[in-house]
């Protein structure tokens, strides 16, 4: 799971909590937060949730995504925006199943 962020202290906890709910499944989820040198508590919040934190510093979401992607070693990667909080506790299972069927 790759989440590019810049000053997302208000929204990031909901996003990370939705991912945490997925961890109750059989999935081994690695969360990578690519921070764009936030000036708020974004990095501290990501750290509290156990995310791997990388830094971009480019203010370019595509660059941040590439930095996150370069750190991934698994064949299945999801990108989320920090303002995405997904209420369904099974969204990862549903998405994974849809990808495997196609």
HELIX and SHEET records of a PDB file:
HELIX    1   1 UNK A   12  UNK A   22  1                                  11    
HELIX    2   2 UNK A   42  UNK A   48  1                                   7    
HELIX    3   3 UNK A   61  UNK A   70  1                                  10    
HELIX    4   4 UNK A   91  UNK A  101  1                                  11    
SHEET    1   A 4 UNK A  52  UNK A  55  0                                        
SHEET    2   A 4 UNK A  32  UNK A  35  1                                        
SHEET    3   A 4 UNK A   2  UNK A   5  1                                        
SHEET    4   A 4 UNK A  79  UNK A  81  1                                        
END                                                                             
